[in-house]
Amino acid sequence: MTTETLPEVICPLCKVPADWQSLGCPSCREDLSVLFRLRYAARIDYNRALDALAAGDGPLALGLLHRAVAAEPGLEPARELLESLSVAGSPGPERSPAPGESEGDTPSE
């Protein structure tokens, strides 16, 4: 990810753009890590959703993706993944049965 695509965080004390590498203000040296966490919450949730999918926890991933898209509607990777999971159904063993399907249903011969 390039610095041009990162949302900017402005120091509330001196109104200078914060340094995303040090998570602080380059002017007054104020710690702005909490503001960075709030500003990047959607992206953090998206990455946690990827981890949850890798671990097989589809319901957690769906919840995190919904939260990411709600916080940052323009976050296309999260929106696309949420869309694909919603179409395909939640992956993993915790998937709820489809309407009209019970957990013990097996195809009839």
C-alpha positions in Angstrom: 0.0 0.0 0.0 1.4 3.4 -0.9 1.2 6.5 1.3 -1.0 8.1 -1.3 -3.8 5.7 -0.6 -3.6 5.9 3.1 -6.2 8.1 4.8 -4.5 11.1 6.4 -4.5 11.6 10.2 -4.2 15.2 11.3 -2.8 16.2 14.7 -5.7 17.8 16.7 -3.2 20.0 18.6 -1.1 21.6 15.8 -3.1 20.6 12.6 0.0 19.0 11.0 -0.4 15.7 9.1 0.8 12.8 11.4 3.6 10.5 10.6 2.1 7.1 9.8 5.3 5.2 10.6 5.8 6.6 14.1 2.1 7.1 14.8 2.9 10.6 16.2 2.9 14.2 15.3 6.2 15.3 13.7 5.7 18.8 15.1 4.6 18.5 18.7 5.5 14.8 19.2 2.0 14.0 20.5 1.2 10.2 20.4 -1.6 9.8 17.9 -1.8 6.0 17.9 -5.4 6.0 19.1 -6.4 8.3 16.2 -4.6 6.0 13.8 -6.5 3.0 15.2 -9.8 4.8 14.8 -9.0 6.0 11.3 -7.8 2.6 10.1 -10.4 0.5 12.0 -12.1 -0.7 8.8 -8.8 -1.9 7.3 -7.8 -3.6 10.6 -11.2 -5.4 10.6 -10.7 -6.4 7.0 -7.3 -8.0 7.8 -8.7 -9.7 10.9 -11.5 -11.1 8.6 -8.9 -12.5 6.3 -7.2 -14.2 9.3 -10.6 -15.6 10.5 -11.3 -17.0 7.0 -7.8 -18.7 7.0 -8.7 -20.2 10.4 -12.0 -21.4 9.1 -14.2 -19.1 11.1 -16.6 -17.8 8.5 -19.2 -16.2 10.9 -16.5 -14.1 12.5 -15.1 -13.1 9.1 -18.6 -12.0 8.0 -19.1 -9.9 11.1 -15.7 -8.2 10.7 -16.4 -7.6 7.0 -19.8 -6.1 7.7 -18.2 -3.8 10.3 -15.3 -2.8 7.9 -17.7 -1.9 5.1 -19.9 0.1 7.5 -16.9 2.0 8.8 -15.4 2.7 5.3 -17.9 2.1 2.5 -15.2 2.7 -0.2 -13.0 -0.1 1.0 -13.4 -2.2 -2.1 -11.5 -5.3 -1.1 -13.7 -5.7 2.0 -16.9 -5.0 0.0 -16.0 -7.5 -2.8 -15.0 -10.2 -0.3 -18.2 -9.7 1.7 -20.2 -9.9 -1.6 -18.6 -13.1 -2.6 -19.1 -14.7 0.8 -22.7 -13.6 0.9 -23.3 -15.2 -2.5 -21.4 -18.4 -1.8 -22.6 -18.7 1.8 -20.4 -18.6 4.9 -17.5 -21.0 4.6 -16.5 -23.3 7.4 -18.1 -25.8 9.7 -20.2 -23.3 11.5 -22.3 -22.6 8.4 -26.0 -22.3 9.2 -28.4 -24.6 7.2 -30.1 -23.0 4.2 -33.8 -22.2 4.6 -35.7 -25.5 4.3 -32.6 -27.6 5.1 -32.1 -29.2 8.4 -28.7 -30.1 9.8 -29.3 -33.9 9.3 -30.6 -33.7 5.7 -28.9 -36.0 3.3 -29.7 -36.2 -0.4 -32.4 -38.8 -1.1 -31.7 -41.6 -3.6 
